[in-house]
Amino acid sequence: MRVGLACLSLLLVAGCGVASIPPAAAPSPAGTPGALVTASPPGGQAGKPTGEPPGTPRPMPRPRTTQPIPPETRPRDVDCAHVKCVALTFDDGPGNYTSTVLDTLARHHARATFFLVGEMIHEDDRPVLRRMVAEGHELGNHTWDHRDLTSLSDAGLRHEIIKTEKLVKEITGVRMHVMRPPYGATDRRVAQETKRLGLAQILWAIDTLDWRDRVPKLVVRRSTAAKPGEIVLMHDIHKTTVEALPRLLNVFDRKGFTYVTVSELFGDLKPGKRYSDR
């Protein structure tokens, strides 16, 4: 008993000779196992709802780390009529790999547009969204839970968009001006509602099909087939896309492309109108 009390006293005073162990470092987002899989945008022709069917189960995201927010970046004046521009877009996030995507884009001085799903934004994602804004990326509305908007009532359609709009505004202070309808599914009602809410509908010219074919070299090959003025569709929730990103950026660098946001690509976007290339 005395020995035990003596050891307890030593533990309280000097740690009983045991060195303190620093907390383990948080895992890198790129190394987090179990990539998040969500219902994905369509393949094939823009505007036609194909790909994973609506209603695909959407697993809850795993905890993730974030990077420090850099100083605010000034807006740019890019004339894509005279510069080789490409608009890289990322859907369905934020996710486990979004911070890694931002790190890679920063190394290439590249800006992109992130179409955010409201239900995917958790408390630890708030610094990630603020970092996107600080680094000059554009935030777009990808609805609350990735439902086919053409299948909803007028009230349901409005709810899907406004709920995400309010959350992003609360976190970043930014009012979004672009949205992407899940699966590319849109119709007259969607056009009317997005026009009323001041949001342009952004589709794509190049679908990398990264949600279907989880092969980095295919993502590189498909994305870099983009011509000046085109929009490229990818997802920042898939590890294979994140692995492909440095390679595809190297190819675009060699081709002399400038990476722009959707709003930089088109300049004057009209609410309700659909865009896929310049």
C-alpha positions as CSV (number, residue, x, y, z in Angstrom):
1,M,0.0,0.0,0.0
2,R,2.8,2.4,0.9
3,V,4.6,1.6,-2.3
4,G,1.4,2.3,-4.3
5,L,0.9,5.6,-2.5
6,A,4.5,6.6,-3.1
7,C,4.2,5.9,-6.8
8,L,1.0,7.9,-7.0
9,S,2.7,10.8,-5.3
10,L,5.6,10.6,-7.8
11,L,3.1,10.4,-10.7
12,L,1.4,13.5,-9.5
13,V,4.6,15.4,-9.0
14,A,7.0,14.1,-11.7
15,G,5.1,11.7,-13.8
16,C,6.7,8.7,-12.1
17,G,9.5,8.8,-14.6
18,V,7.3,8.3,-17.7
19,A,7.9,10.8,-20.5
20,S,4.9,12.7,-21.7
21,I,3.6,11.6,-25.2
22,P,2.5,14.3,-27.6
23,P,-0.9,13.8,-29.2
24,A,-0.9,12.0,-32.5
25,A,-1.0,14.1,-35.6
26,A,-4.3,14.2,-37.4
27,P,-4.4,12.0,-40.5
28,S,-4.0,13.7,-43.9
29,P,-7.2,14.2,-45.8
30,A,-5.6,12.5,-48.8
31,G,-4.8,9.4,-46.7
32,T,-8.2,9.0,-45.1
33,P,-9.6,5.6,-45.9
34,G,-13.0,5.1,-47.3
35,A,-13.6,7.8,-49.8
36,L,-17.0,9.4,-49.5
37,V,-19.4,8.3,-52.3
38,T,-22.4,10.4,-53.1
39,A,-25.0,10.5,-55.8
40,S,-23.2,11.8,-58.8
41,P,-23.7,14.1,-61.7
42,P,-24.5,12.5,-65.1
43,G,-22.2,11.2,-67.7
44,G,-22.8,11.7,-71.4
45,Q,-24.6,14.7,-72.9
46,A,-24.9,17.7,-70.6
47,G,-28.4,18.3,-69.3
48,K,-29.5,14.7,-69.4
49,P,-29.9,13.0,-66.0
50,T,-27.8,9.8,-66.2
51,G,-25.2,8.3,-63.9
52,E,-25.9,7.0,-60.4
53,P,-29.6,7.0,-59.9
54,P,-31.3,9.4,-57.5
55,G,-31.7,8.0,-54.0
56,T,-28.3,6.4,-53.9
57,P,-27.4,6.1,-50.1
58,R,-25.1,9.0,-49.0
59,P,-22.8,7.9,-46.2
60,M,-22.0,10.4,-43.4
61,P,-18.5,12.0,-44.0
62,R,-15.6,11.1,-41.7
63,P,-13.9,13.7,-39.6
64,R,-11.4,15.7,-41.6
65,T,-8.7,18.4,-41.0
66,T,-8.3,21.8,-42.6
67,Q,-5.5,24.1,-43.6
68,P,-5.0,27.6,-42.2
69,I,-6.9,30.3,-44.1
70,P,-4.5,32.4,-46.3
71,P,-4.8,36.1,-46.8
72,E,-7.6,37.3,-49.0
73,T,-6.9,37.2,-52.7
74,R,-7.9,40.2,-54.8
75,P,-10.4,39.7,-57.7
76,R,-8.9,39.3,-61.2
77,D,-9.8,40.8,-64.5
78,V,-9.3,37.9,-67.0
79,D,-10.4,38.3,-70.6
80,C,-11.1,34.8,-71.8
81,A,-11.8,36.0,-75.3
82,H,-8.0,36.5,-75.6
83,V,-6.7,34.0,-73.0
84,K,-6.8,30.2,-73.1
85,C,-9.2,29.7,-70.2
86,V,-10.5,26.5,-68.6
87,A,-13.0,26.3,-65.8
88,L,-12.4,23.4,-63.4
89,T,-15.4,22.6,-61.3
90,F,-15.8,20.2,-58.4
91,D,-19.1,18.8,-57.2
92,D,-20.7,17.2,-54.1
93,G,-18.3,18.5,-51.5
94,P,-16.9,19.5,-49.2
95,G,-15.4,16.1,-48.3
96,N,-12.4,14.3,-46.9
97,Y,-10.1,15.4,-49.7
98,T,-11.2,19.0,-50.3
99,S,-8.3,20.6,-48.4
100,T,-5.9,18.5,-50.4
101,V,-7.5,19.8,-53.6
102,L,-7.1,23.3,-52.4
103,D,-3.4,22.7,-51.6
104,T,-2.8,21.4,-55.1
105,L,-4.7,24.2,-56.8
106,A,-2.7,26.7,-54.8
107,R,0.6,25.2,-56.0
108,H,-0.5,25.8,-59.6
109,H,-2.0,29.3,-58.9
110,A,-5.3,27.8,-60.1
111,R,-8.8,28.9,-59.3
112,A,-11.9,26.7,-59.6
113,T,-15.6,26.6,-58.8
114,F,-16.9,24.3,-56.0
115,F,-20.5,23.3,-56.2
116,L,-21.4,22.6,-52.6
117,V,-24.1,20.2,-51.2
118,G,-25.6,21.8,-48.1
119,E,-25.9,18.6,-46.0
120,M,-22.2,17.9,-46.5
121,I,-21.2,21.1,-44.8
122,H,-20.3,20.4,-41.1
123,E,-18.8,22.5,-38.4
124,D,-15.2,21.5,-39.3
125,D,-15.9,22.5,-42.9
126,R,-16.4,26.2,-42.1
127,P,-12.7,27.1,-42.4
128,V,-12.5,25.1,-45.7
129,L,-15.3,27.2,-47.2
130,R,-13.7,30.4,-45.9
131,R,-10.4,29.3,-47.4
132,M,-12.0,28.8,-50.8
133,V,-13.2,32.4,-50.8
134,A,-9.9,33.7,-49.5
135,E,-8.0,32.0,-52.3
136,G,-10.3,33.3,-55.0
137,H,-12.3,30.2,-55.7
138,E,-16.0,30.5,-56.5
139,L,-18.8,28.9,-54.5
140,G,-21.8,27.4,-56.2
141,N,-25.0,25.9,-55.0
142,H,-25.5,22.2,-55.6
143,T,-28.7,22.0,-53.6
144,W,-29.2,20.7,-50.0
145,D,-29.1,16.9,-50.5
146,H,-28.5,16.3,-54.3
147,R,-32.1,15.6,-55.3
148,D,-33.4,15.7,-58.9
149,L,-35.0,19.1,-58.9
150,T,-37.4,18.3,-61.8
151,S,-39.1,15.7,-59.5
152,L,-39.9,18.1,-56.7
153,S,-42.8,20.4,-56.0
154,D,-42.3,24.1,-56.4
155,A,-41.9,24.4,-52.6
156,G,-39.5,21.5,-52.5
157,L,-37.4,22.9,-55.3
158,R,-37.1,26.2,-53.6
159,H,-36.2,24.6,-50.3
160,E,-33.3,22.6,-51.8
161,I,-31.7,25.8,-53.1
162,I,-32.5,28.3,-50.4
163,K,-31.4,26.1,-47.5
164,T,-27.9,25.7,-49.0
165,E,-27.8,29.4,-50.0
166,K,-28.5,30.6,-46.4
167,L,-25.9,28.3,-44.9
168,V,-23.1,29.3,-47.2
169,K,-23.9,33.0,-46.7
170,E,-23.9,32.5,-43.0
171,I,-20.4,30.8,-43.0
172,T,-18.7,32.9,-45.7
173,G,-20.7,36.1,-46.1
174,V,-20.8,35.3,-49.8
175,R,-24.0,35.3,-51.8
176,M,-23.7,32.6,-54.6
177,H,-24.5,33.5,-58.2
178,V,-24.2,30.1,-59.8
179,M,-25.8,26.7,-59.2
180,R,-25.5,23.3,-60.8
181,P,-28.7,21.1,-60.9
182,P,-27.9,17.6,-59.6
183,Y,-27.6,15.1,-62.5
184,G,-27.8,18.0,-64.9
185,A,-31.6,17.6,-64.6
186,T,-33.3,20.9,-65.3
187,D,-36.5,22.1,-66.9
188,R,-38.7,25.2,-67.2
189,R,-39.6,25.3,-63.5
190,V,-36.0,25.0,-62.4
191,A,-35.0,27.8,-64.9
192,Q,-37.8,30.0,-63.5
193,E,-36.9,29.4,-59.9
194,T,-33.1,29.9,-60.4
195,K,-33.9,33.1,-62.3
196,R,-36.0,34.3,-59.4
197,L,-33.2,33.5,-57.0
198,G,-30.5,35.2,-59.2
199,L,-28.6,32.0,-60.0
200,A,-27.2,30.9,-63.4
201,Q,-27.4,27.2,-64.2
202,I,-23.9,25.8,-64.8
203,L,-23.6,22.5,-66.7
204,W,-20.4,21.3,-68.4
205,A,-18.7,20.6,-71.6
206,I,-16.3,17.9,-70.3
207,D,-17.5,15.1,-68.0
208,T,-14.5,13.2,-66.6
209,L,-16.8,10.5,-65.3
210,D,-14.5,10.3,-62.3
211,W,-17.4,9.2,-60.1
212,R,-17.8,6.1,-62.3
213,D,-14.3,5.2,-63.4
214,R,-12.1,5.6,-60.4
215,V,-8.9,5.6,-62.5
216,P,-6.6,8.7,-62.3
217,K,-5.2,8.3,-65.8
218,L,-8.7,8.4,-67.2
219,V,-9.5,11.6,-65.3
220,V,-6.3,13.2,-66.6
221,R,-7.0,12.1,-70.2
222,R,-10.6,13.2,-70.3
223,S,-10.1,16.5,-68.4
224,T,-7.2,17.7,-70.5
225,A,-9.2,17.2,-73.7
226,A,-10.9,20.4,-72.8
227,K,-10.7,23.3,-75.3
228,P,-10.4,26.9,-74.4
229,G,-13.6,28.2,-72.9
230,E,-14.9,24.9,-71.7
231,I,-16.1,23.7,-68.2
232,V,-14.7,20.5,-66.8
233,L,-16.7,18.5,-64.3
234,M,-15.0,16.6,-61.5
235,H,-15.6,15.7,-57.8
236,D,-13.5,16.6,-54.8
237,I,-14.9,13.7,-52.8
238,H,-13.0,10.9,-54.7
239,K,-9.5,10.1,-53.8
240,T,-8.7,9.0,-57.3
241,T,-9.6,12.4,-58.7
242,V,-7.4,14.1,-56.1
243,E,-4.6,11.8,-57.2
244,A,-5.2,12.8,-60.8
245,L,-5.3,16.6,-60.1
246,P,-1.5,17.4,-60.0
247,R,-1.0,15.5,-63.3
248,L,-3.9,17.1,-65.2
249,L,-2.8,20.5,-64.0
250,N,0.7,19.9,-65.3
251,V,-0.7,19.1,-68.7
252,F,-2.8,22.2,-68.7
253,D,0.2,24.2,-67.6
254,R,2.2,23.0,-70.5
255,K,-0.6,23.9,-72.9
256,G,-0.6,27.4,-71.5
257,F,-4.1,27.5,-70.0
258,T,-5.4,29.9,-67.4
259,Y,-7.6,28.5,-64.7
260,V,-10.7,30.6,-64.1
261,T,-13.9,30.4,-62.1
262,V,-17.2,30.0,-64.0
263,S,-18.0,33.7,-63.4
264,E,-14.6,34.7,-64.7
265,L,-15.1,32.5,-67.8
266,F,-18.4,34.1,-68.8
267,G,-18.3,37.5,-67.3
268,D,-21.9,38.5,-67.4
269,L,-24.0,35.5,-66.2
270,K,-27.8,35.7,-66.7
271,P,-29.8,34.1,-63.9
272,G,-31.8,31.1,-64.9
273,K,-29.8,30.6,-68.1
274,R,-27.8,27.3,-68.8
275,Y,-24.1,27.4,-69.5
276,S,-21.7,24.7,-70.5
277,D,-19.0,26.5,-72.5
278,R,-18.0,29.9,-73.7
